[in-house]
Amino acid sequence: MVFSFTNSNDNHNDNDNDIVDLSFNIDTNFKLPIQYLDNSHQHILDENLLYDLELKTPSNYNIDKTMYHYLFKPTNEFANYTMNMWEKQITNDIHYLNDTKNVISNMDKYDNSQCEYSLDCNKFKSVWNDIKLDTHFLEKYNYMDWEMLKSFNESSSFLQILSFIHVISPIISFALPVLFLIFPFIILKIQGIPIDINTYVITLKSIAQNHFIGKAISSFQSISWDKLVYIMFLLGMYVFQIYQNIILCKRFYSNSISMNNNIYELKQYVDYTIHSFESFQNISQSCKSYTMFNHINNEHLQTLYEIKHELCGIYPFERNLQKFNTMGYMLRCYYQLHSNSKFENCLRYTVGFHGYIDNLQGISSNIQDGVLSYANFDNKNSCSLEKQYYPGLTNENHVKNNCDFKKNMIISSPNKSGKTTILKSTALNIIFSQQVGCGFYKSATITPFTHIHSYINIPDTSGRDSLFQAESRRCKDIIDIIQQNVNTERRHFCMFDELYSGTNPTEASKAGYAFLEYLQQFKNVNFILTTHYLSICKKFKNSKTIQNYKMIVDINTDGTFNYTYKIKKGISNIKGGIRVLKDMNYPHHIIKTFEDIH
């Protein structure tokens, strides 16, 4: 189920007849701390990069998890939604990244302070649906729905009287005939008139002439079938009226229980949230880069105090007179929660905040379990990751490798050996490090990048470009961005998976070499390339800026490959195409023909 909140603003329309959007977009309400940084320190991630690294999945893909799931380990829907907000940007603000490391390292203190509290997202969603998404809210709870009368919905006294009327209406309907029978005695007694049967009947007929009892008495003297049918009809209508009033009373009672339960649940949620805000401020108050974030949190905290004060008199439902005497107050509270835009904005914000806290708790848990480690940041054009691995293999057997960009990297090896996995692992760990200060490695030292470029899964857009044109266009886009920032402190990280594979190998090798030879002159650019073109590798064998690496693959006596997924310096001469075909059980004729070609 998609759970997202619609945008809310200060010009909130309180018209209860408006159609309410069931989608709940917190994105414009809650913002991550990284989004409060100066724009010069926020760097947007390209959407192609997000898809290439599985940080974001297309809607038509049947994939349950992105790489963020392994980083954050979300435990609820709030966390799932907030998790998707991280994909938008990275930062090169070292002060912020170090502050974030400090916050995460203190999450155990936050957890300890929250041990007496618990968050139930499903209950909150249910309460929200009842209060905010019910288009018949006013009618259901018997509020005034005329615009000119809506102010009465904020009067406890008026709502108490209204509640009293709803409760006693069945009693009045049932007791009215009895009162009609008693009133003649009272009137005759007051007037001092002697009471006999004729005088009593005359007085009763006079009092009840517009009620079915009076009409029945008038008809007794000359009863006929049509009058009898008429009397029976009136009697039936009277019984039906009593039935309707009883149903309305029962519905009012049921709604009152539901209303009380919802308010009390929200009261507990607000108490939990207040404590959560306060606990987070305690662990982040020394972090200067979190000042604006904490300022916004404090504004919403003040609103939470207001909501708490508003709901302070609400307790679990009980069937007693004292509870009935607070019905007007409870109705006023419920209407405030429904119509007060300030309360609404605050509650929307808290959903994002709780999701964010869950994200931090997931990171903290991963660090304690040894899954993640903190990165170090400097300004020395560093990029070194020790014993890093692919996040998607966190819960499986995974091989760890070192990547050091004192020189740019070219990796050669046969198919299935893990080249692209290392490429993706490096990019992912750089991104995570520049978002939350840690990654899937033993240690890392990084001078933050401002741009991360991806050349993976280049689409063959048949409507415009051939594959080679699309590849060339992607490379040209990367060059253009680098050239625009050539004299600045901007840093670029590029990953390339087989350059120019859309043309013939000879020209692909030439184009790939020329492109890398041009790219290596930029000192603010680090890149990693995977390739099968050995001619490219050999041309950079003695380069001062590029280092060749290969994946270690052992060849067994039967010709099969043992993939170690380990990396070391050198150029791979192993040709693995035929091995892939054999592993896929290609027909023997194809395999033999392949092997016979020289």
Helices and strands as residue ranges (DSSP letters): G 33-36, G 39-41, E 42-44, H 47-52, H 67-72, H 77-83, G 86-88, E 89-91, H 94-105, H 107-113, H 121-132, H 137-140, G 147-154, H 156-191, H 197-207, H 212-219, G 220-222, H 225-284, G 288-290, H 291-310, H 321-325, H 327-339, H 341-368, E 373-377, E 383-388, G 391-393, E 401-404, E 408-412, H 419-436, E 438-439, E 443-446, E 451-455, H 467-484, E 492-497, H 505-519, E 525-531, H 534-539, E 546-555, E 561-569, H 577-583, H 588-596
